[in-house]
């Protein structure tokens, strides 16, 4: 077999030129395009990673915000429950105070009504007693009735402390004797004798009429008052009745 070296050389030159042309006009632009595409892909991936990191941070921030909102919601609910409970307690306390005040007012009103009723009853009883006493006075004999009241008056004068008895018979002192009806001279003399014995000396007496006594006597000294009459007796009875009702 014969080798044509010229043909082989020309083919080698053709291949070399072809390779140079391909490297010059094809592979370099293609490599540049590939490198540019690689850079674009790398930039895209980097941007995607950045956006992913940003999205992750935003998601974490949203989760934190949600957690804060949940905590705030729980705090608001707790505050609302506490406020509602406080308002409920206040309303219950106000209601209890109102009920207590209403009960106290009702009790006071009942007490006032009772006092008013007792006052009316006592006034009516007093008027009835006065009427009965007046009728009895008209039916009783004047002399024994007067002597009975005078005896009680003298006994009360005898029971006075010594200094009051001494003051009653002093020269500058005077005892006013009140009676329901005018006393005649004999009755006035009986008063002087009875009080002289009771006080241990002769007092200076004056006499005046007080129909409100109904029956009996009342002595007004310098520092004492001795009542032995039906008005005083009725007043004591009324006071005892009122005390019994109040208790």
Secondary structure as GFF3:
##gff-version 3
##sequence-region A 1 247
A	DSSP	alpha_helix	5	22	.	.	.	ID=ss1
A	DSSP	pi_helix	23	27	.	.	.	ID=ss2
A	DSSP	alpha_helix	28	139	.	.	.	ID=ss3
A	DSSP	alpha_helix	142	158	.	.	.	ID=ss4
A	DSSP	alpha_helix	162	168	.	.	.	ID=ss5
A	DSSP	beta_strand	175	179	.	.	.	ID=ss6
A	DSSP	alpha_helix	185	199	.	.	.	ID=ss7
A	DSSP	beta_strand	205	209	.	.	.	ID=ss8
A	DSSP	three_ten_helix	211	213	.	.	.	ID=ss9
A	DSSP	beta_strand	216	220	.	.	.	ID=ss10
A	DSSP	beta_strand	225	229	.	.	.	ID=ss11
A	DSSP	alpha_helix	230	246	.	.	.	ID=ss12
###
